[in-house]
Amino acid sequence: MITFFLGYFTSCSKYLDVSDELAGGISDISQVFDNVDRTRKWYSQVFNNRPDYSMVWVETDGMGNPWTAYADEIYTRLANNSGKYNEWNSSNSAAQRWGKLYESIRQANIFLEQVKPIVEEGGPGAAVLTEPEVASYKANVRFMRALYHYYLMELYGPIPIVDHSMTLADELDLPRNSLDEVINFIDAELLASMQGMEQEPYHNNESYRAVPTKGAALAVRAKLWAYAASPLFNGGFAEGRQLTNKDGKRLFPDRDESKLQKAVQTCKDLIEYAGQGGRYQLYKNAGTFDPAKSVYELFQQYNTEIIWANSATSWKAYNGGGFDQYATPRSEPSGLGGFHVLQELVDDFYMTDGYPAKSTSFLPASPSYSESGFGTLDGVEVSKMYIGREPRFYNTVTFSGKKWHVSNNEVQFYKGGNSDNSVGDGAPFTGYLLYKRMNRTVYGRSPGVTSMYRPSIIFRLAEFYLLYAEMLNEVSPSDPDVLKYVNLIRDRAGLPKLEDLNPAITGNQELQRAAIRHERRIELATEGQRYFDVRRWMIAENAPGEGGQGGDFTGMTPDGNKVAYHVRRKVQTRSFKRKNYLFPIPLAEMQRSENLVQNPGW
């Protein structure tokens, strides 16, 4: 034990790694699990790699949120500099999860094997670890081990299952398990762990809100089976169906219709659990319902829509290079303007009448949308394309002519304006900045505040309403629940029901599918899901604006004056090939293994 703690971190497989912090100063494993404080420290370290979707600017972290920049949502300089918009290879380590998650899995395995009650450590008054505490800790750690396997599967597909700790005497060169084996392992672990997890949400206990509960386990299980049922993992990836281990074992399954029904049931399990006693509810502002306030406040505080959130976030202080500073235009004090929203996302938001700005298969274009000329919004002359949009648009996008929430100054992205492209690093590359999830009290000078805590949401109920509708539509499109749960999301955004705008959509599987996917695109924008959605649906090869992740993406024209600025132009050409449906196993792992096989195309 001493040897692998202190001497072999770089030379051995990641299956032997633990964090440097845990290894430091330990001469024997008993010094951890014979001590209450060290045991609890080890326990807390197992949670270190929970997703942090506030981490948009830290492009190297696969458990952060570089995914919104890799998807057809925003552009960032970091993603561009790392080559992720061009064709890249398995030696590019940006956003890899392999090493760090297997390290966390190892820490979980050691904990599960070694933890024990400690009730006689130091005599009367000494810290103790009781049997019920140990049982609770073990259930939560077992959940985390399953979660880390899930996040590996989400990115790489079939992976090696590691359900016990290993030493140098063990066979460390593990082959990949089949996708079905991975899915069934995660499912069994979630079912077992949720029995010992806290059964109720910690909504009213601020000290424990970041602890996963049964709701989080049900959420992961719903997403797990939605993945299993989706085309990428359910027979739709032809190259995957040909992939085998070196002994000939197939890694991807053929299509299995029963997985769709399993996905429906696991989504329904969560929704029914959420509804019992109002455990989880769509967030709406206090007092008279206001859609605009609701979609803003949702992300600013813990609330009953949040199923699980990360309390360790990367919002940071305003002048510390945090989220809010990068979301602020240069016209405001210390604004860096680094999150550039693509025109393709701007186009997809609805108008206030509930119709889209651009015609879709399920709804015609709104008659109130226009890109010709200017009108007045909040007392400012702006392009008509920004007038009459739904509340989620105004909560997500900073556009030229928007009034900044603290200073009340007009943001001007056109040439000669107060936030134009005269400083290259802060240029409005697409003509838009990301606004969603920033806090409207944070500002570079008085009367603003320098930082404002809010959770980084991992799972929230709205996502699972849409996931349930999506899966149910594939099995039973005539079920009224399909539109019911989409309409609940639209209602919170202040939009009318889909069938009121187009009665022909009811029960039409193709139209409902398109509507559900469109709703996920808007509702979950920049929350880290779009990258994975378009891949599991296998629509990433489409044209830009239709789910495509490669091709020419557009924005406004920042070299133009106020009129010329509001003309679409190509801002970037991105590469997407079929190999990009999955991440490659890191080259370093492939070079030291004789059993791993690489993902198709890499």
C-alpha positions in Angstrom: 0.0 0.0 0.0 2.8 2.4 0.9 4.5 1.7 -2.3 1.6 2.6 -4.6 0.6 5.6 -2.6 4.0 7.2 -2.7 6.0 5.9 -5.6 4.0 4.8 -8.6 1.5 7.5 -9.5 3.0 8.3 -12.9 4.2 4.8 -14.0 1.1 2.7 -13.2 -2.4 2.5 -14.6 -4.9 5.1 -13.5 -6.7 2.2 -11.7 -3.9 2.5 -9.0 -4.1 6.3 -8.6 -5.5 8.2 -5.7 -5.3 12.0 -5.3 -1.9 13.4 -4.3 -3.6 15.1 -1.3 -4.8 11.8 0.1 -1.4 10.2 -0.5 0.6 12.9 1.2 1.8 11.9 4.7 0.3 8.5 4.8 2.6 5.6 5.8 0.0 2.9 6.2 -3.6 2.5 5.1 -4.8 2.0 8.6 -3.8 5.6 9.4 -6.8 6.6 7.2 -9.6 4.2 8.3 -8.6 4.0 11.9 -9.0 7.8 12.2 -12.4 9.6 12.0 -11.1 12.8 10.5 -9.0 11.1 7.8 -11.9 8.8 7.0 -14.2 11.7 6.5 -11.6 13.5 4.5 -11.3 10.5 2.2 -15.1 10.3 2.0 -15.3 14.0 0.9 -12.5 13.5 -1.6 -14.6 10.9 -3.5 -17.0 13.7 -4.5 -14.3 16.0 -6.0 -15.1 15.2 -9.6 -18.8 16.0 -9.6 -19.6 18.0 -12.7 -19.3 21.8 -12.4 -21.2 23.4 -15.2 -20.1 26.9 -14.1 -16.6 26.0 -15.3 -17.0 27.2 -18.9 -13.7 29.0 -19.2 -11.6 26.1 -17.9 -11.4 24.2 -21.1 -9.1 21.4 -20.0 -11.5 19.9 -17.4 -13.7 17.1 -18.7 -16.0 17.5 -15.6 -16.4 21.2 -16.2 -18.4 22.7 -19.0 -16.3 23.0 -22.1 -19.2 21.2 -23.8 -21.2 24.3 -24.5 -18.3 25.7 -26.4 -17.8 22.4 -28.3 -21.5 22.3 -29.3 -23.5 24.6 -31.6 -24.1 27.0 -28.7 -21.1 29.3 -28.1 -17.6 30.0 -29.3 -14.7 30.5 -26.9 -11.1 31.4 -27.7 -9.9 28.5 -25.5 -11.8 25.9 -27.5 -10.5 27.4 -30.7 -6.9 27.5 -29.4 -7.0 23.8 -28.4 -8.1 22.8 -31.9 -11.4 21.4 -30.9 -13.2 23.2 -33.8 -10.9 21.5 -36.3 -10.0 17.8 -36.7 -8.0 16.7 -33.7 -6.5 13.5 -32.4 -6.3 11.3 -29.3 -3.1 13.0 -28.1 -5.1 16.2 -27.4 -5.9 15.9 -23.7 -8.4 18.8 -23.5 -11.6 17.7 -21.7 -10.5 14.1 -21.2 -12.2 12.3 -18.3 -10.4 9.0 -18.3 -7.6 9.6 -15.8 -9.3 11.7 -13.2 -12.5 9.6 -13.1 -10.7 6.3 -12.7 -8.7 7.9 -9.9 -12.0 8.8 -8.2 -13.3 5.3 -8.8 -10.2 3.9 -7.1 -10.7 6.2 -4.1 -14.4 5.0 -3.9 -13.3 1.4 -4.1 -10.8 1.7 -1.3 -13.3 3.5 0.8 -16.0 0.8 0.3 -13.5 -1.9 1.2 -11.8 -0.3 4.2 -14.3 2.0 5.9 -15.6 0.8 9.3 -17.2 2.3 12.4 -14.8 4.0 14.9 -16.3 4.4 18.3 -13.3 3.9 20.7 -10.6 6.0 19.1 -9.7 8.4 21.8 -11.8 7.9 24.8 -14.8 9.9 26.1 -15.6 13.0 24.0 -13.5 11.8 21.0 -14.9 11.9 17.5 -16.7 8.7 16.5 -18.0 7.2 13.3 -21.2 5.2 14.0 -22.6 2.2 12.1 -25.5 4.2 10.6 -23.0 6.9 9.4 -20.8 4.3 7.8 -23.9 2.8 6.0 -24.9 6.2 4.7 -21.4 7.0 3.6 -21.0 3.7 1.8 -24.3 4.2 0.0 -23.3 7.7 -1.2 -19.9 6.5 -2.3 -21.4 3.5 -4.2 -23.6 6.0 -6.0 -20.5 8.1 -6.8 -18.7 5.1 -8.2 -21.7 4.4 -10.4 -21.9 8.0 -11.4 -18.3 8.2 -12.5 -18.7 5.0 -14.6 -21.7 6.8 -16.2 -19.8 9.9 -17.1 -17.0 7.8 -18.6 -19.6 5.9 -20.6 -21.3 9.1 -21.7 -18.0 10.3 -23.3 -16.3 7.1 -24.4 -19.0 4.4 -24.8 -17.9 1.0 -23.6 -15.3 1.2 -20.8 -13.5 -1.1 -18.4 -15.6 -1.7 -15.2 -13.5 -1.3 -12.1 -15.5 -2.5 -9.1 -12.6 -3.2 -6.7 -9.3 -1.7 -5.8 -6.1 -3.2 -7.2 -2.5 -3.5 -6.4 0.7 -4.0 -8.5 0.1 -7.8 -8.1 -3.2 -7.6 -10.0 -3.7 -7.6 -13.8 -4.0 -3.9 -14.5 -4.4 -4.0 -18.3 -8.1 -4.3 -18.4 -10.1 -4.6 -21.7 -13.3 -2.7 -22.3 -16.5 -4.2 -21.1 -19.4 -4.3 -23.5 -21.8 -1.4 -23.5 -24.6 -3.6 -22.2 -22.4 -4.8 -19.3 -21.5 -1.2 -18.4 -25.1 -0.1 -18.5 -26.3 -3.1 -16.4 -23.5 -2.6 -13.9 -24.3 1.1 -13.4 -28.0 0.3 -13.2 -27.5 -2.4 -10.5 -25.2 -0.1 -8.5 -27.7 2.8 -8.6 -30.6 0.5 -7.4 -28.4 -0.8 -4.6 -27.1 2.6 -3.5 -30.4 4.4 -3.5 -31.7 2.0 -0.8 -29.2 3.5 1.7 -29.1 7.1 0.5 -31.2 9.8 2.1 -34.7 9.2 0.8 -35.8 12.9 0.9 -34.3 16.0 -0.6 -32.3 18.3 1.6 -34.2 21.4 0.5 -34.5 22.8 4.0 -31.0 21.8 5.3 -28.5 24.2 3.9 -25.5 22.2 5.2 -26.5 19.1 3.3 -27.9 20.4 0.0 -24.9 19.2 -2.0 -25.2 15.6 -0.7 -26.7 13.3 -3.3 -30.0 11.7 -2.3 -32.4 9.1 -3.8 -33.6 11.7 -6.3 -30.1 12.0 -7.7 -29.8 8.3 -8.1 -33.2 8.1 -9.9 -32.0 11.0 -12.2 -28.8 9.2 -13.2 -30.8 6.0 -13.8 -33.2 7.9 -16.1 -30.4 9.4 -18.1 -28.6 6.0 -18.2 -31.5 4.3 -19.9 -32.2 7.2 -22.1 -28.7 6.8 -23.4 -29.1 3.1 -23.7 -32.2 3.6 -25.8 -30.9 6.4 -28.0 -29.5 5.6 -31.5 -25.8 6.0 -30.7 -25.9 3.3 -28.0 -28.8 1.3 -29.4 -27.7 -0.1 -32.7 -27.5 3.1 -34.7 -23.7 3.6 -34.8 -22.6 1.3 -37.5 -18.9 1.7 -36.8 -19.6 0.8 -33.1 -21.4 -2.4 -34.1 -18.1 -3.5 -35.8 -15.9 -2.7 -32.8 -14.6 -5.7 -30.9 -12.0 -6.4 -28.2 -8.9 -8.2 -29.3 -10.5 -11.5 -28.3 -13.4 -10.8 -30.7 -15.9 -9.7 -28.0 -18.4 -7.2 -29.4 -18.7 -3.9 -27.6 -21.8 -2.3 -29.0 -25.2 -4.0 -29.2 -27.7 -4.3 -32.0 -30.9 -2.4 -31.6 -33.1 -3.5 -28.7 -36.6 -2.0 -28.6 -37.1 -3.0 -25.0 -34.6 -0.4 -23.9 -37.0 2.3 -25.0 -39.6 1.0 -22.6 -37.0 0.8 -19.9 -36.1 4.4 -20.5 -39.8 5.4 -20.3 -40.1 3.6 -17.0 -37.0 5.0 -15.3 -38.0 8.6 -16.3 -41.5 8.0 -15.0 -40.0 6.6 -11.7 -38.2 9.9 -11.1 -41.2 12.0 -12.1 -43.6 10.1 -9.8 -41.0 10.3 -7.0 -40.7 14.0 -7.6 -44.4 14.5 -7.5 -45.0 12.7 -4.2 -45.5 15.5 -1.6 -44.0 18.0 -4.0 -40.5 16.8 -3.5 -39.4 18.5 -6.7 -41.3 21.2 -8.7 -40.7 23.5 -11.6 -39.4 26.7 -10.2 -41.7 29.8 -10.5 -41.0 33.1 -8.9 -42.7 34.0 -5.6 -45.9 36.2 -5.9 -47.5 36.9 -9.2 -46.1 34.6 -11.8 -43.6 36.2 -14.0 -41.9 34.0 -16.6 -38.9 36.4 -17.0 -38.2 36.4 -13.3 -38.7 32.6 -13.1 -36.2 31.7 -15.7 -33.6 34.0 -14.2 -34.1 33.2 -10.5 -34.1 29.5 -11.2 -30.3 29.6 -11.4 -29.6 32.0 -8.6 -30.5 30.0 -5.5 -31.2 26.5 -4.3 -34.9 25.7 -5.0 -37.1 22.7 -5.3 -36.5 22.2 -9.1 -32.9 21.3 -8.3 -32.5 17.6 -7.9 -28.7 17.8 -7.3 -26.2 20.6 -7.5 -22.5 21.1 -7.0 -21.7 23.5 -4.1 -18.0 23.8 -5.2 -18.4 26.1 -8.2 -16.3 28.2 -10.5 -18.3 31.4 -10.6 -15.4 33.1 -8.8 -15.1 36.8 -7.9 -15.9 39.3 -10.6 -12.3 40.4 -11.2 -10.9 36.9 -10.7 -11.6 35.8 -14.3 -14.8 34.1 -13.3 -18.0 33.3 -15.2 -19.7 36.7 -14.6 -16.6 38.6 -15.8 -16.4 36.6 -19.0 -20.1 37.1 -19.6 -19.8 40.9 -19.2 -19.2 43.1 -22.3 -16.2 45.3 -22.4 -18.4 48.4 -22.2 -18.8 47.6 -18.5 -16.0 47.8 -15.9 -13.5 45.0 -16.3 -15.8 43.1 -18.6 -14.0 40.5 -20.7 -16.7 39.4 -23.1 -15.4 35.9 -23.7 -18.5 33.7 -24.2 -19.8 34.3 -27.8 -23.2 32.9 -28.6 -23.7 31.5 -32.1 -26.4 32.8 -34.4 -27.8 29.3 -34.8 -28.8 29.3 -31.1 -30.2 32.8 -31.3 -32.4 31.8 -34.2 -33.9 28.9 -32.2 -35.6 30.9 -29.5 -39.3 31.3 -29.8 -41.3 34.6 -30.1 -43.7 35.6 -27.3 -46.6 34.2 -29.4 -45.0 30.8 -29.0 -44.1 30.4 -32.7 -40.4 30.1 -33.7 -38.5 32.8 -35.5 -37.7 30.4 -38.3 -40.2 27.9 -39.7 -39.9 24.3 -38.4 -41.5 21.0 -39.3 -43.9 21.3 -36.3 -44.7 25.1 -36.3 -44.6 27.8 -38.9 -42.6 31.0 -38.4 -44.1 33.7 -36.2 -45.6 36.5 -38.3 -44.2 39.0 -35.8 -40.5 38.1 -36.5 -38.5 40.3 -38.8 -34.9 41.0 -39.5 -35.6 44.1 -41.5 -35.0 47.5 -39.9 -35.1 48.6 -36.3 -37.6 49.1 -33.5 -37.6 50.1 -29.9 -36.9 47.8 -26.9 -36.5 49.2 -23.4 -36.2 52.7 -24.9 -33.3 51.7 -27.2 -33.3 51.3 -30.9 -32.4 47.6 -31.7 -32.7 45.3 -34.7 -36.3 44.0 -35.0 -34.9 40.4 -34.7 -34.5 41.0 -31.0 -38.0 42.4 -30.4 -40.8 40.2 -29.2 -38.7 37.2 -28.3 -39.6 34.8 -25.4 -38.2 35.3 -21.9 -35.5 32.6 -22.2 -34.0 34.5 -25.1 -33.5 37.7 -23.0 -32.2 35.6 -20.1 -29.6 33.8 -22.3 -28.3 36.3 -24.9 -26.6 39.7 -24.7 -27.2 41.4 -28.1 -26.3 44.8 -29.5 -28.7 47.3 -28.0 -29.4 45.4 -24.8 -29.4 47.6 -21.7 -27.0 46.3 -19.0 -28.8 45.4 -15.8 -26.6 47.4 -13.4 -25.4 50.5 -15.3 -28.5 50.7 -17.6 -26.1 51.5 -20.4 -26.7 50.3 -23.9 -24.3 47.6 -25.1 -23.1 48.4 -28.6 -21.3 45.7 -30.5 -21.2 47.4 -33.9 -18.0 49.2 -35.1 -17.5 52.4 -33.2 -19.8 51.2 -30.4 -18.7 51.0 -26.8 -18.1 47.2 -27.0 -16.8 46.9 -30.6 -14.0 44.7 -31.8 -11.2 47.3 -31.3 -9.7 45.0 -28.7 -9.3 41.6 -30.3 -9.4 39.4 -27.2 -12.7 40.9 -26.2 -14.2 41.2 -29.6 -17.8 40.2 -30.1 -16.7 37.3 -32.3 -20.3 36.3 -33.2 -22.0 39.6 -32.2 -23.5 38.1 -29.1 -22.4 37.2 -25.5 -23.8 34.6 -23.1 -26.1 36.1 -20.4 -27.7 33.0 -18.9 -26.8 32.1 -15.3 -24.8 35.3 -14.6 -25.9 37.1 -11.5 -27.3 40.6 -12.0 -25.9 42.1 -8.9 -22.3 41.3 -9.7 -20.5 44.3 -11.1 -17.1 45.8 -11.5 -17.8 48.8 -9.4 -20.3 50.1 -6.8 -23.3 49.6 -6.5 -22.5 46.0 -7.7 -21.0 43.2 -5.5 -17.8 41.4 -6.4 -19.2 37.9 -6.2 -22.5 36.0 -5.6 -22.8 32.4 -4.6 -25.2 30.2 -6.5 -25.2 26.4 -7.0 -23.9 24.7 -10.1 -26.9 22.7 -11.1 -26.2 19.1 -12.1 -29.8 17.8 -12.4 -33.0 19.7 -12.5 -36.6 18.6 -13.0 -37.2 20.3 -16.3 -34.6 18.2 -18.0 -36.4 15.0 -17.0 -39.8 16.3 -18.0 -38.4 16.6 -21.5 -36.5 13.4 -21.3 -39.7 11.5 -20.3 -41.6 13.2 -23.2 -38.8 12.2 -25.6 -38.7 8.5 -24.5 -42.5 8.2 -24.3 -42.9 9.6 -27.8 -40.7 6.8 -29.2 -42.9 4.2 -27.5 -46.4 5.7 -27.5 -46.7 9.0 -29.4 -50.4 9.2 -28.8 -50.0 9.2 -25.0 -51.1 12.7 -23.9 -48.2 12.8 -21.4 -45.8 13.5 -24.4 -47.2 17.0 -25.0 -48.2 17.5 -21.3 -44.6 17.6 -20.1 -43.3 19.7 -22.9 -46.1 22.2 -22.4 -45.2 22.4 -18.7 -41.8 23.7 -19.7 -43.3 26.1 -22.2 -45.8 27.4 -19.7 -43.1 28.3 -17.3 -41.5 30.3 -20.2 -44.9 32.1 -20.8 -45.6 30.3 -24.1 -48.9 28.6 -25.2 -49.3 24.9 -25.7 -47.9 23.4 -28.8 -51.2 21.8 -29.9 -53.0 25.1 -29.5 -50.7 26.5 -32.2 -50.8 23.4 -34.4 -53.4 20.7 -33.6 -51.8 18.4 -36.2 -48.8 17.9 -33.9 -50.8 15.8 -31.4 -49.8 12.1 -31.7 -47.5 12.7 -34.7 -44.3 11.1 -33.6 -42.0 12.9 -36.0 -43.5 16.4 -35.2 -43.4 15.7 -31.5 -39.9 14.5 -31.7 -38.8 17.6 -33.5 -40.6 19.8 -30.9 -39.1 18.0 -27.9 -35.6 18.3 -29.3 -36.2 22.0 -30.0 -37.4 22.5 -26.5 -34.3 20.8 -25.0 -32.2 23.0 -27.2 -33.7 26.2 -25.7 -34.5 25.1 -22.1 -31.1 23.5 -21.4 -29.0 25.9 -23.5 -25.4 26.2 -22.4 -26.0 23.9 -19.4 -23.7 21.2 -20.8 -26.3 18.9 -22.4 -26.5 19.9 -26.0 -23.1 18.4 -26.9 -24.3 14.9 -25.7 -27.9 15.2 -27.0 -26.9 15.7 -30.6 -24.5 12.8 -30.4 -26.9 10.3 -28.8 -29.6 11.3 -31.4 -26.9 11.0 -34.1 -27.9 14.3 -35.8 -24.5 15.9 -35.4 -23.8 15.3 -39.1 -26.7 17.5 -40.1 -26.2 21.1 -41.4 -25.6 23.9 -38.9 -29.0 25.0 -37.5 -30.3 21.4 -37.8 -28.2 19.9 -35.0 -25.1 19.8 -37.1 -21.8 20.3 -35.3 -19.7 20.8 -38.4 -19.8 23.3 -41.3 -20.2 27.0 -41.4 -21.6 28.8 -38.3 -22.8 32.4 -38.4 -23.1 35.6 -36.5 -23.4 39.3 -37.0 -20.8 41.5 -38.8 -18.7 43.4 -36.1 -16.7 45.3 -38.7 -19.9 47.1 -39.9 -21.6 50.2 -38.6 -25.0 49.9 -36.8 -26.8 48.9 -40.0 -24.2 46.8 -41.6 -23.5 45.0 -38.3 -26.9 43.4 -38.4 -26.1 41.3 -41.5 -25.3 37.6 -41.1 -21.9 36.4 -42.0 -19.9 33.2 -41.6 -17.8 33.4 -38.4 -16.3 30.0 -38.3 -16.1 26.6 -40.1 -16.1 23.7 -37.8 -15.1 20.1 -38.4 -17.3 17.1 -37.5 -16.6 13.5 -38.6 -18.3 10.3 -37.5 -15.5 9.5 -35.2 -16.5 12.6 -33.1 -19.6 10.8 -31.9 -17.4 9.5 -29.2 -14.2 10.8 -27.5 -11.0 8.8 -28.1 -9.4 7.0 -25.3 -6.3 9.1 -24.5 -3.3 8.1 -26.6 -1.1 7.7 -23.5 -3.5 5.0 -22.2 -3.5 3.2 -25.6 0.3 3.2 -25.7 0.7 1.4 -22.4 -2.1 -1.1 -22.9 -2.1 -4.3 -24.9 -5.9 -5.0 -24.3 -7.6 -1.6 -24.9 -9.1 -1.0 -28.4 -9.6 2.5 -29.6 -12.9 4.1 -30.5 -13.8 4.0 -34.3 -12.0 6.5 -36.5 -9.4 7.5 -33.9 
